[in-house]
Amino acid sequence: MNEFTKRPNGHRDTIAVHCGEKRWFGSVTTPIDYTSTFVFKDVAEMVDFSSGQIEHYEYGRYGNPTREAAEQKLAALEGAERCVLFDCGMSAVCATILSMCSQGQHIIITDDAYKQTLAFVTKVMPRFGVSTTVVPMGDYEAMNKAVTPATVMIISESPTNPYLNIADVDEVVRIARAHNVLSVIDSTFATPYNARPLDQGVDIVIQSATKYLAGHNDCPGRRRPRF
């Protein structure tokens, strides 16, 4: 962690360049770490790690310096407490929904959300006992009326892909908070450069790295910053 990671309140361009950077062996930028497993210097260090007294990389699938640097950079750009990177878009979406919903609960989603997200909540989640109400994009009266005692999450996208409909994020947050449910916004087309839904009170923001975040359309990935 460097000074920009600790103090991520600078200009967006400065944050994008410096925040989360982990430089070692004199590198100018963060090296790509391909290590699968990491070495503990002795048994005592391993015991301290196992008991939670120290932090230490253990296995590349659980985390590595390169991925951590990217997560810290993206979290800082979004204004999030932390960020979790996934290998594909629906991994992030499914992890978000499955980790926050239990049997007997209910989800509200706008009809112009990402179509695979719509398919997941309407076709797959019922198998786990989670129901969904789809409301028209922009109809906040319908959204408010759709809330039930079992509702735990409201999902929308803004701008939408590909129709570019814009959600009134403030209104989504108002409804979610009035009923004490989570608000989730897919902000892929905006990126943190143009919109920061967390600053408006959204609980979880999802970004697809494949689109404007990567800037070159050849980098699949998805992230889930969570406030």
WONOR-V310362 format. One record per residue. N is the residue number from 1. RES is the residue in one small letter. PHI is phi in degrees with one decimal (NA if undefined). PSI is psi in whole degrees, -180 to 180 (NA if undefined). OMEGA is omega as a letter, one per 40 degrees, with the letter a starting at -180 (999 if undefined). Layout:
N/RES/PHI/PSI/OMEGA, N/RES/PHI/PSI/OMEGA
//
This chain:
1/m/NA/130/i, 2/n/-112.0/-176/a, 3/e/-63.2/-29/a, 4/f/-76.6/-29/i, 5/t/-68.9/-40/a, 6/k/-72.2/-28/a, 7/r/-129.1/67/a, 8/p/-84.6/50/a, 9/n/-115.9/15/a, 10/g/-79.9/-170/i, 11/h/-63.5/150/a, 12/r/-57.5/-38/i, 13/d/-65.4/-39/i, 14/t/-65.7/-44/i, 15/i/-61.0/-44/a, 16/a/-61.2/-34/a, 17/v/-82.3/-45/a, 18/h/-103.3/-33/a, 19/c/-65.1/135/i, 20/g/80.5/-6/a, 21/e/-65.2/133/i, 22/k/-120.7/105/a, 23/r/-108.3/128/i, 24/w/-140.1/160/a, 25/f/56.0/32/i, 26/g/77.0/14/a, 27/s/-69.9/146/i, 28/v/-79.1/-38/i, 29/t/-121.9/169/a, 30/t/-65.6/122/i, 31/p/-68.1/154/i, 32/i/-83.8/121/a, 33/d/-99.2/116/a, 34/y/-98.9/7/a, 35/t/-62.3/137/i, 36/s/-90.0/-38/i, 37/t/-132.0/155/a, 38/f/-119.2/148/a, 39/v/-90.8/137/i, 40/f/-97.7/140/a, 41/k/-69.7/-27/i, 42/d/-163.1/176/a, 43/v/-64.2/-36/a, 44/a/-60.7/-40/i, 45/e/-66.1/-38/i, 46/m/-64.5/-40/i, 47/v/-65.5/-42/i, 48/d/-61.7/-39/i, 49/f/-66.7/-45/a, 50/s/-63.6/-30/a, 51/s/-89.6/0/i, 52/g/82.8/13/a, 53/q/-80.6/-26/i, 54/i/-135.1/160/i, 55/e/-98.8/143/a, 56/h/-161.5/141/i, 57/y/-69.4/142/a, 58/e/-121.4/-55/a, 59/y/-142.8/134/a, 60/g/-55.3/-31/i, 61/r/-70.3/-26/i, 62/y/-84.3/-18/a, 63/g/153.8/146/i, 64/n/-146.7/167/a, 65/p/-58.9/-38/a, 66/t/-66.6/-48/a, 67/r/-65.3/-39/i, 68/e/-63.7/-39/i, 69/a/-63.0/-43/i, 70/a/-64.8/-41/a, 71/e/-63.8/-42/i, 72/q/-65.9/-40/i, 73/k/-64.6/-46/a, 74/l/-68.1/-39/i, 75/a/-62.4/-41/i, 76/a/-65.1/-41/i, 77/l/-63.9/-37/a, 78/e/-81.8/-19/a, 79/g/79.0/29/a, 80/a/-97.2/158/i, 81/e/-65.7/-41/i, 82/r/-159.3/169/a, 83/c/-135.9/145/i, 84/v/-122.7/126/i, 85/l/-91.6/143/i, 86/f/-124.9/165/a, 87/d/-82.3/-15/i, 88/c/-156.6/165/a, 89/g/-59.5/-50/a, 90/m/-72.0/-19/i, 91/s/-63.1/-43/i, 92/a/-67.7/-44/a, 93/v/-63.2/-49/a, 94/c/-64.7/-41/i, 95/a/-63.5/-40/i, 96/t/-61.2/-49/a, 97/i/-70.7/-47/a, 98/l/-66.1/-33/a, 99/s/-77.1/-19/a, 100/m/-107.2/-11/a, 101/c/-118.3/146/i, 102/s/-127.7/166/i, 103/q/-54.3/135/i, 104/g/91.8/-4/a, 105/q/-95.6/178/a, 106/h/-140.2/142/i, 107/i/-119.3/143/i, 108/i/-112.7/134/i, 109/i/-140.6/145/i, 110/t/-79.4/151/a, 111/d/-72.9/-13/i, 112/d/-106.6/24/i, 113/a/-73.6/169/i, 114/y/-51.1/129/a, 115/k/-62.8/-32/i, 116/q/-72.7/-31/i, 117/t/-66.4/-44/i, 118/l/-57.6/-45/a, 119/a/-63.6/-39/a, 120/f/-65.4/-47/a, 121/v/-74.7/-29/a, 122/t/-91.4/-25/a, 123/k/-110.8/-31/a, 124/v/-97.4/-46/a, 125/m/-61.0/-30/i, 126/p/-59.0/-27/i, 127/r/-65.0/-22/i, 128/f/-102.2/12/i, 129/g/79.3/20/i, 130/v/-111.0/122/a, 131/s/-96.0/162/a, 132/t/-136.9/140/i, 133/t/-114.6/126/i, 134/v/-96.8/125/a, 135/v/-115.9/152/a, 136/p/-63.8/140/i, 137/m/-58.2/127/i, 138/g/89.9/-7/i, 139/d/-96.2/88/a, 140/y/-79.7/-20/i, 141/e/-67.8/-43/i, 142/a/-65.2/-38/i, 143/m/-62.5/-45/a, 144/n/-64.4/-42/a, 145/k/-68.8/-24/a, 146/a/-75.6/-16/a, 147/v/-67.5/133/i, 148/t/-124.3/171/i, 149/p/-59.4/-19/a, 150/a/-92.0/-7/a, 151/t/-68.2/133/i, 152/v/-122.9/-13/a, 153/m/-154.9/138/i, 154/i/-116.8/125/a, 155/i/-116.1/133/i, 156/s/-145.4/174/i, 157/e/-134.2/143/a, 158/s/-162.3/122/e, 159/p/-66.6/155/a, 160/t/-82.4/158/i, 161/n/-111.9/116/e, 162/p/-107.8/5/a, 163/y/-83.4/-9/i, 164/l/62.4/32/i, 165/n/-71.3/145/a, 166/i/-110.1/126/i, 167/a/-83.9/148/i, 168/d/-83.0/90/a, 169/v/-59.9/-38/i, 170/d/-59.7/-39/a, 171/e/-71.9/-39/i, 172/v/-59.7/-45/i, 173/v/-64.0/-42/a, 174/r/-59.9/-46/a, 175/i/-65.9/-44/a, 176/a/-61.2/-45/a, 177/r/-69.6/-34/i, 178/a/-62.4/-29/a, 179/h/-109.2/6/i, 180/n/58.2/47/i, 181/v/-122.0/164/a, 182/l/-77.6/144/i, 183/s/-110.4/132/a, 184/v/-127.1/125/i, 185/i/-122.0/127/i, 186/d/-86.8/109/a, 187/s/-110.2/30/a, 188/t/-54.3/-50/a, 189/f/-72.8/-18/i, 190/a/-88.0/-40/a, 191/t/63.3/163/i, 192/p/-65.3/-14/a, 193/y/-71.9/-32/a, 194/n/-106.3/-21/a, 195/a/-152.2/141/i, 196/r/-130.4/82/a, 197/p/-56.6/-29/i, 198/l/-61.2/-35/i, 199/d/-65.3/-22/i, 200/q/-91.5/-1/i, 201/g/106.2/1/i, 202/v/-64.5/145/a, 203/d/-83.4/-43/a, 204/i/-134.4/133/i, 205/v/-120.1/135/i, 206/i/-113.9/134/i, 207/q/-127.2/135/i, 208/s/-90.8/120/a, 209/a/-72.4/-13/a, 210/t/-69.8/-26/a, 211/k/-92.7/-127/a, 212/y/-70.6/-22/a, 213/l/-61.8/-42/i, 214/a/-77.2/-36/i, 215/g/85.4/-3/a, 216/h/-140.8/9/i, 217/n/62.3/20/i, 218/d/-132.7/28/a, 219/c/-133.2/90/a, 220/p/-70.3/145/i, 221/g/163.2/165/a, 222/r/-151.0/151/i, 223/r/-134.4/160/i, 224/r/-135.3/89/i, 225/p/-73.2/139/a, 226/r/-128.6/134/i, 227/f/-90.4/NA/999
//
